[in-house]
Amino acid sequence: MKPERVTATSLRLLSALIILFTPLGFAAAQVPRPGSRVASPVPRQPTRPAAAAPQQVPPRPGRPAVQPQQVARQAVTATAPMRKASELINRQEPITINNSVYASLSPDNARVVVSLSKQRAYLMAGEDVAIDSPISSGKRAGMTPSGSFSVMEKDKDHRSSIYGDFKDRSGRTVRGGVSVRIDSAPSGTRFVGAPMLWFMRLTGDGVGMHVGILPGYPASHGCIRMPSQTAEMFYNKVKPGTPVRVES
C-alpha cells in the first residue's frame, strides 16, 4: 500500500472515531467522580403576589370620586359615639337683672322689646334695661308676628284654648300635645288646655308672653316663652296698654 493512500485512510478512520466517542465523553463528564461533592439544588423562594392597589369608587354622575382615605374617615365617623341631645342645644345667655332700674319701674313707664333674632326679651324703663331674659319664639318664620303691639290682657293662670291634652273622667291623659284645630277627642275624653302661667296677651288670635320651656332655639307655636322668674317679673310691671315691640 502506498503511503499517501494509508494516510488518507487513517484520517477518515480517526474522524469516525472522534464522531463516535464524543457523545460518550460528554455523558461521562456529567457523571460525578467518586469522592466529589454534588451541590444540592437551591430551593426557589416562592414569590409573594404584589399587593393590590386601592381601588377608587367610581363617582356617580355629578358627584366627585370618593378616595380610599375618605372611606376610612367615614368608617371612623360612623363608629364615633352619638352626642347627647343636651350637647347639641344652643346655650342661651342667662337672665340679667338691673335691680335699681327694676325698682324704678311701674306699669305707667314700663315697655317691652322682644328680639326674635337674638331670642331675648327686654323689660325697659325708657332706654334703660331692667331685665334681659332669654325666650323661645315661634318655631317657623312668621308664627310669632313682628311689629308694634300692646298688652291686651293679663291672666296669671291662663290656659290655652287651642293646645293641650285629651283627658278622661279620672284626669288621666289619653292623648297629649294635641291641637283642637286638627285633632278629634277620643270618646269619653275632654280637652284640657296647656297651662300658660303669667300670660300677657299680645294679639287677638292667642299670641302672648308666658312661662314655657326654653330649649335654646325657637320652638313654640307662636307665643313667646319665658323662664318662670322673668315671666312673673314682667307680669308685675306691665298693664293692659303697655307697649310691646317685637323685632325680627
MIVEX-109551 format. One record per residue: z, y, x of N, C-alpha, C, O in turn; residue in three letters. Coordinates in steps of 0.001 Angstrom, whole numbers, plus 500000, padded with zeros to 6 digits. Example, Ala and Ser with C-alpha at 12.3 -4.5 7.8 and 13.67 -1.06 7.14 Angstrom:
! residues 2
507800494310513190507800495500512300507800496700513200508465496681514236ALA/507080497750512850507140498940513670507870500030512900508039501138513409SER/
! end
This chain:
! residues 248
500000498808500863500000500000500000500000501227500889500682501277501912MET/499191502257500460499091503476501239500330504329501054500923504308499975LYS/500762505108502105501969505927501994501889506959500907502880507195500214PRO/500716507599500725500603508617499684500883508035498313501569508653497500GLU/500321506774498037500490506162496719501945505798496501502462505957495396ARG/502642505293497581504058504930497430504888506149497085505790506078496251VAL/504589507252497717505354508471497466505205508950496039506202509338495431THR/504034508942495486503799509373494100504515508463493126505103508916492144ALA/504456507152493415505119506207492504506632506398492533507293506309491498THR/507165506653493691508613506843493830509077508079493082510140508056492462SER/508321509135493126508683510359492418508721510150490915509611510649490226LEU/507739509403490415507732509148488978508931508307488577509551508552487542ARG/509266507288489418510416506441489118511707507247489147512573507067488291LEU/511842508143490138513045508962490245513225509885489027514335510077488529LEU/512128510433488579512180511312487383512629510546486158513399511045485338SER/512123509299486046512511508493484882513980508166484908514641508194483869ALA/514514507851486094515943507539486208516808508760485877517842508636485220LEU/516379509925486332517144511155486009517205511397484514518254511720483957ILE/516054511233483881515997511433482422516862510427481708517520510761480723ILE/516872509152482208517611508075481557519112508265481684519839508058480712LEU/519594508654482855521032508695483104521689510067482849522915510163482896PHE/520934511095482590521530512423482326522423512435481093523526512970481206THR/522050511881479882522959511849478721524238511114479006525313511499478548PRO/524104509988479815525316509231480114526270510043480961527485509987480773LEU/525721510790481884526574511635482717527255512735481931528410513069482193GLY/526550513295480977527154514349480125528278513797479279529320514433479118PHE/528058512565478718529108511936477919530310511617478759531445511780478313ALA/530070511152480004531193510825480884532000512053481220533216511976481399ALA/531341513171481307532077514406481609533040514782480511534021515483480761ALA/532769514310479243533640514622478117534871513744478053535838514093477376GLN/534862512586478755535987511655478731537014512132479736536651512352480892VAL/538309512310479358539319512791480289539627511762481357539667510561481089PRO/539840512232482541540200511350483634541634510871483467542455511538482837ARG/541936509668484057543324509180483968544269510155484649544007510638485751PRO/545410510440483946546410511344484502546197512804484200547074513631484449GLY/545030513129483662544774514543483340545357514887481983545434514034481099SER/545770516137481819546339516607480543545252517169479624544346517893480037ARG/545395516807478418544432517291477423545107518397476623546151518193476003VAL/544511519526476651545091520662475902545057520399474416544007520087473854ALA/546211520526473777546262520319472322545609521501471622545706522643472071SER/544955521208470537544284522312469824545307523317469285546347522931468751PRO/545007524574469427545890525638468929545669525810467429544562526112466983VAL/546753525610466647546555525753465183546205527194464831546750528139465401PRO/545317527339463910544912528660463453545924529199462427546338528501461502ARG/546300530461462631547222531102461694546502531437460401545415532015460409GLN/547135531061459273546465531407458006546424532918457828547411533610458079PRO/545347533391457419545192534837457199545718535214455825545442534540454833THR/546496536324455780547026536802454504545982537638453780545252538418454390ARG/545930537462452491544964538304451758545379539762451823546567540079451753PRO/544442540616451952544708542051452022545313542524450708544899542093449632ALA/546316543433450805546955543972449594545945544761448778545172545573449285ALA/545998544472447482545053545149446605545422546619446475546596546958446324ALA/544458547458446530544693548902446392545097549212444962544544548620444035ALA/546067550144444742546461550501443371545282551020442582544499551856443032PRO/545199550486441391544072550862440534544426552095439731545562552261439286GLN/543475552926439558543639554106438706543377553724437260542460552963436953GLN/544215554275436372543997554071434954542823554929434519542851556147434698VAL/541787554317433949540633555140433559541041556187432547541720555870431570PRO/540640557430432763541052558502431852540364558396430507539222557947430403PRO/541082558816429481540473558922428164539658560199428097539895561143428851ARG/538718560220427207537902561451427100538780562665426834539592562680425909PRO/538595563687427672539347564928427502540718564915428144541466565885428026GLY/541071563792428847542367563719429496542179563435430979541262562704431352ARG/543050564013431855542926563756433291543345562332433622544092561702432874PRO/542846561824434771543185560485435213544673560398435530545258561341436063ALA/545288559248435196546705559028435462546837558348436812546315557250437006VAL/547532558987437752547729558440439080548872557430439065549759557520438216GLN/548866556448440011549961555462440077551327556120440235552314555639439678PRO/551394557235441003552674557901441183553197558447439858554403558441439610GLN/552278558921439004552692559437437701553232558317436831554206558503436102GLN/552591557141436908553060555997436119554465555613436545555305555301435702VAL/554736555634437874556072555296438371557105556294437876558199555905437467ALA/556759557611437911557706558622437431557981558449435946559113558625435495ARG/556944558104435184557140557911433754558044556723433488558839556749432549GLN/557933555668434311558788554498434141560242554853434406561133554394433691ALA/560492555672435435561859556106435739562403556956434612563560556809434220VAL/561555557867434074561983558733432975562332557922431740563276558242431019THR/561548556855431502561773556050430309563121555333430361563720555063429321ALA/563600555025431566564869554327431694566055555267431853567195554811431935THR/565801556586431900566900557547432041567743557546430771567200557387429678ALA/569064557721430891569926557706429703569613558879428776569302559980429230PRO/569701558623427474569428559652426476570556560675426468571732560315426511MET/570189561950426412571192563009426386571808563111424998571159562826423991ARG/573076563523424960573759563708423694573194564921422961572703565868423575LYS/573276564867421614572745565974420824573469567277421151572859568346421160ALA/574779567183421421575547568390421728575062569075422993575236570283423154SER/574441568295423912573948568886425149572638569628424939572249570449425770GLU/571954569343423832570673569971423555570806571217422682569845571969422520LEU/571982571433422125572203572582421247572408573836422095573130573816423092ILE/571771574908421687571947576169422401573375576671422235573918576700421130ASN/573961577061423340575318577600423294575260579090422988574679579862423751ARG/575864579496421870575879580902421495577079581598422129578131581000422358GLN/576881582869422401577982583655422930579107583719421891578824583781420695GLU/580357583707422312581474583700421364581622585033420631580924586003420924PRO/582524585054419697582834586257418924583460587312419828584309587014420668ILE/583019588553419633583622589684420345584194590658419316583494591082418396THR/585462591006419478586120591903418530586705593095419283587452592934420248ILE/586348594296418821586957595527419335588029595935418324587730596522417284ASN/589252595622418642590339595817417675590545597275417290590884597572416145ASN/590347598177418227590556599589417905589507600087416922589828600829415994SER/588257599686417118587205600094416181587416599421414836587228600042413790VAL/587812598133414863588030597418413602589152598058412795589080598132411568TYR/590177598514413481591299599136412777590889600439412092591469600824411076ALA/589886601112412656589445602382412074588448602201410938588091603161410255SER/587998600952410740587008600685409684587655600686408303588825600346408128LEU/586833601087407332587215600974405923585951600652405140584849600860405646SER/586082600153403929584886599883403132584005601112402927582844600980402538PRO/584536602295403179583759603508402958582882603875404160581866604550403989ASP/583254603442405378582448603815406548581844602606407279581213602771408323ASN/582031601417406748581508600219407415580036600013407084579569600384406007ALA/579330599428408006577957598984407784577719597708408591578445597409409539ARG/576690596969408196576407595665408815574983595655409328574068596119408647VAL/574791595127410528573462594915411109573359593447411497574255592898412138VAL/572251592815411100572002591403411422570715591315412232569690591866411831VAL/570760590620413379569575590396414215569190588919414130569913588046414610SER/568039588655413510567584587269413379567126586702414721567344585524415000LEU/566494587529415551566010587048416845567164586708417784567074585760418564SER/568252587484417710569417587242418566570428586296417918571338585800418583LYS/570261586048416603571212585233415843572636585795415974573589585090416306GLN/572725587116415692574004587826415759574158588724414541573171589182413967ARG/575417588973414148575739589928413091576780590895413640577710590501414344ALA/576601592177413301577480593223413831578122593985412681577432594474411786TYR/579422594080412710580138594944411782580406596242412537581024596235413602LEU/579930597364411973579917598615412741580553599763411955580577599788410724MET/581063600704412740581524601993412217580676603040412918580914603358414083ALA/579686603577412213578730604466412864577926603680413881577229602733413517GLY/578012604062415174577314603348416248578251602453417055577831601812418018GLU/579504602415416663580487601593417371580561600197416742580624600052415522ASP/580552599192417592580592597797417123582040597333417070582751597339418075VAL/582458596930415874583810596393415714583821594884415958584730594357416599ALA/582795594191415437582709592728415595581261592349415938580315592810415299ILE/581119591520416935579833590939417325579981589431417142580717588781417884ASP/579273588873416143579501587476415763578212586659415811577152587177415462SER/578276585392416236577111584519416122576866584146414666577790584148413852PRO/575611583826414343575245583431412983574245582281413046573812581877414126ILE/573888581765411886572761580841411753572011581245410488572551581173409384SER/570765581669410661569966582152409527568996581067409057569122579900409427SER/568027581474408236567081580516407661566299579748408716565856580321409711GLY/566131578441408493565507577582409496564008577797409632563414577386410629LYS/563391578429408653561971578765408767561786580264408606562570580937407937ARG/560742580764409228560473582204409172560312582647407717559602582010406939ALA/560973583737407364560869584291406020561924583795405059562101584386403994GLY/562639582721405398563671582222404483564820583213404378565397583388403304MET/565153583860405488566099584976405450565282586260405514564712586565406561THR/565210587010404441564354588199404430564902589292405343566113589451405491PRO/563996590029405941564399591180406755564180592460405952563384592496405013SER/564902593505406340564790594775405628566165595383405398567161594963405987GLY/566191596387404520567436597097404203567988596594402876567270596540401877SER/569262596229402870569927595705401683571293596372401561571679597202402384PHE/571995595990400530573387596409400378574137595243399739573549594401399060SER/575425595214399969576241594150399394576236594308397873576628595349397347VAL/575784593256397168575684593291395716576930592738395044577309593175393958MET/577569591764395704578690591054395082579567590456396173579072590062397229GLU/580855590389395918581796589702396800582486588600396000582946588826394880LYS/582553587393396596583191586262395915583837585379396979583156584691397740ASP/585157585416397012585881584677398060585647583178397977585516582529399014LYS/585591582609396788585447581157396600584128580799395927584092579958395029ASP/583071581423396351581760581211395748581248579795396007581546579182397032HIS/580472579299395053579772578020395214578296578220394898577930579009394028ARG/577456577487395626576016577608395426575617577075394060576171576090393572SER/574653577739393458574113577265392180572849576431392390572248575952391429SER/572452576262393647571213575526393955571481574295394822570940573222394553ILE/572305574438395852572537573352396809573945572804396663574899573561396486TYR/574072571481396738575388570851396597575291569353396534574465568747397216GLY/576153568735395699576232567275395602576228566854394137576610567620393252ASP/575785565616393900575943564979392601577174564082392695577228563171393521PHE/578170564352391833579422563599391859579645562895390525579182563350389479LYS/580373561761390582580691561053389343581990561602388756582529562587389260ASP/582500560969387690583680561484386984584930561485387863585824562310387677ARG/584987560557388818586162560479389685586079561451390857587013561536391654SER/584970562186390973584795563128392065584135562541393297583985563218394314GLY/583737561270393205583071560634394332581632561138394434580927561231393429ARG/581206561460395654579836561943395870578857560781395772578930559824396543THR/577946560876394818576917559843394646575692560173395489575109559300396131VAL/575315561440395476574217561926396332574616563288396877574965564191396116ARG/574564563433398193574970564677398817573797565465399359572728564908399610GLY/573996566765399540572961567612400113571720567732399252570603567682399767GLY/571898567888397952570756567929397038570416569370396682571193570295396916VAL/569244569524396115568799570804395566568413570584394115567610569704393806SER/568987571385393223568683571207391801567235571562391493566721571238390423VAL/566581572232392443565183572596392225564245571402392376563152571388391810ARG/564681570395393147563784569249393396564431567896393100563723566893392997ILE/565761567844392960566453566569392750566962566461391322567380567447390714ASP/566918565235390798567433564956389454568768564237389573568939563369390429SER/569705564596388719571035563989388777570987562561388267570432562313387197ALA/571559561606389013571656560231388518572526560178387264573363561053387044PRO/572325559164386458573081559028385215574583558973385501575028558262386402SER/575350559730384726576797559719384860577325560636385948578507560570386285GLY/576469561495386509576923562414387567576748563857387106576069564141386119THR/577387564761387856577264566187387593577057566909388920577431566403389978ARG/576466568082388852576202568857390050577411569697390413577991570366389558PHE/577797569660391704578874570500392228578294571290393391577868570709394389VAL/578277572617393266577675573461394280578433573439395597579649573252395630GLY/577696573632396678578303573669398009579189574902398137578813575977397671ALA/580362574768398761581253575939398916580654576958399874580078576595400899PRO/580795578243399532580323579363400351581438580398400409581390581431399743MET/582448580089401228583632580948401285583292582332401838582410582489402683LEU/584024583330401331583853584728401747582396585178401568581793585766402465TRP/581862584886400399580450585161400108580219586642399846580948587271399079PHE/579188587194400498578753588585400304577263588548399976576435588352400866MET/576923588731398720575542588596398249574692589782398697575122590934398650ARG/573448589460399141572508590498399564571279590587398671570683591659398568LEU/570884589504398027569682589507397178569986588843395840570965588110395694THR/569119589120394866569297588548393540569004587066393480569442586397392544GLY/568263586522394464567949585092394420568886584254395280568569583113395615ASP/570053584821395643571099583989396230571342584117397711572247583463398228GLY/570578584930398426570804585071399866572029585940400108572165587014399521VAL/572913585473400970574110586235401279574719585787402594574170584923403278GLY/575852586373402945576601586001404149577830585224403712578501585610402755MET/578132584131404405579287583305404049579624582352405188578886582269406170HIS/580732581637405060581148580654406049580174579467406030579778578989404967VAL/579800579009407219578899577864407304578862577290408709579468577826409637GLY/578140576193408844578014575508410135577015576254411008575932576626410556ILE/577396576466412270576526577128413239576127576118414327576902575899415259LEU/574950575502414235574550574509415240573985575119416516573704574400417475PRO/573815576457416537573249577092417722571813577519417549571184577974418505GLY/571278577382416342569898577769416056569778578023414549570673577632413800TYR/568693578669414078568522578890412638568440577564411887567598576725412204PRO/569309577368410892569369576062410234569667576131408741569770575087408097ALA/569809577334408166570213577442406769568992577442405846567846577420406296SER/569276577467404535568210577577403532567826579034403287566974579313402443HIS/568437579957404006568122581371403848569329582266403984569194583431404356GLY/570523581741403687571732582537403833572073582753405305571524582099406191CYS/572984583679405540573439583993406896574808583344407074575820583845406584ILE/574814582218407785576064581506408030576874582214409119576321582768410069ARG/578200582180408951579096582847409887580301581964410167580627581095409358MET/580971582171411301582248581487411524583275581941410495583182583051409970PRO/584247581094410207585250581418409196586008582700409533586283583514408651SER/586343582875410803587126584050411214586390585351410930586944586263410315GLN/585143585435411378584417586698411208583939586901409775583832588041409322THR/583649585815409049583251585976407652584371586659406867584114587549406056ALA/585607586239407110586748586861406411586930588309406850587230589168406021GLU/586754588593408137586944589956408642585851590889408118586136592039407784MET/584612590415408041583541591222407438583879591473405964583792592602405483PHE/584265590404405256584544590466403829585598591530403523585505592252402530TYR/586589591608404388587698592538404135587327594004404389588062594903403980ASN/586199594253405058585834595631405404584567596127404694584093597226404982LYS/584018595332403775582836595787403034583176595834401548584212595333401110VAL/582286596445400797582431596540399349581034596523398733580054596710399454LYS/580914596308397442579588596435396827578996597808397113579598598840396816PRO/577803597794397694577139599028398087577135599263399592576419600147400062GLY/577919598494400372577911598632401831576518598319402351575960597275402012THR/575922599224403191574575598978403675574515597815404694575389597663405547PRO/573454597012404568573204595887405461571746595948405894570849595941405050VAL/571502596008407192570127595985407708569890594670408440570612594323409374ARG/568861593943407996568509592664408622567239592878409434566180593184408886VAL/567362592710410758566241592928411676565646591581412093566361590600412297GLU/564318591566412212563647590322412617563763590106414115563259589111414636SER/
! end
